[in-house]
Amino acid sequence: MKESQVSVLVGDGVVTLKREGTRRAVVANVLGRIERDGIELLCLDRLVHEAHEKAFVGWNVSGAVTTMLSRAIPTNVVTAV
């Protein structure tokens, strides 16, 4: 799966997407957020990905009416010294 060069910034209730090669940013509201079994899922209020896109930088994308972003929740590994 090829990752589209789209950066994702998650804010307080919103997600901002920035595509490489353009100055335009897309902002969408987060309708819901779920964390379960090590996966974080964000449901956005609009479709912000194109049909050929399956992944953004660090996120998987899906959805036909609204965009769903999902990723593995990063685990902080602390080693004892």
C-alpha positions, 0 to 999 in steps of 0.5 A, spaced: 500 500 500 503 506 497 502 512 502 500 518 500 504 524 502 499 527 506 501 530 513 495 529 518 495 534 524 490 532 530 488 538 534 482 539 539 476 536 535 479 537 528 484 534 524 488 538 519 491 535 512 496 538 508 498 535 501 505 535 499 506 540 493 500 545 495 500 550 500 492 549 501 490 545 508 484 541 509 480 542 516 475 537 518 471 536 524 472 529 528 465 526 530 468 521 534 474 518 536 475 510 539 481 507 542 481 499 542 485 493 542 491 498 540 488 502 534 486 509 534 480 511 530 477 518 528 471 519 524 471 525 520 465 530 518 467 529 511 470 526 505 477 528 505 481 523 501 481 521 494 478 514 492 485 512 490 488 513 497 489 508 502 494 511 507 497 518 509 503 519 513 502 514 519 495 513 518 490 508 514 484 512 510 477 509 508 470 511 508 465 512 502 461 518 505 466 520 511 473 519 512 475 514 517 483 515 519 486 509 523 493 507 526 496 503 531 497 507 538 504 508 539 507 505 545 512 508 549 517 503 551 521 505 557 528 501 558 530 500 565 537 503 566 
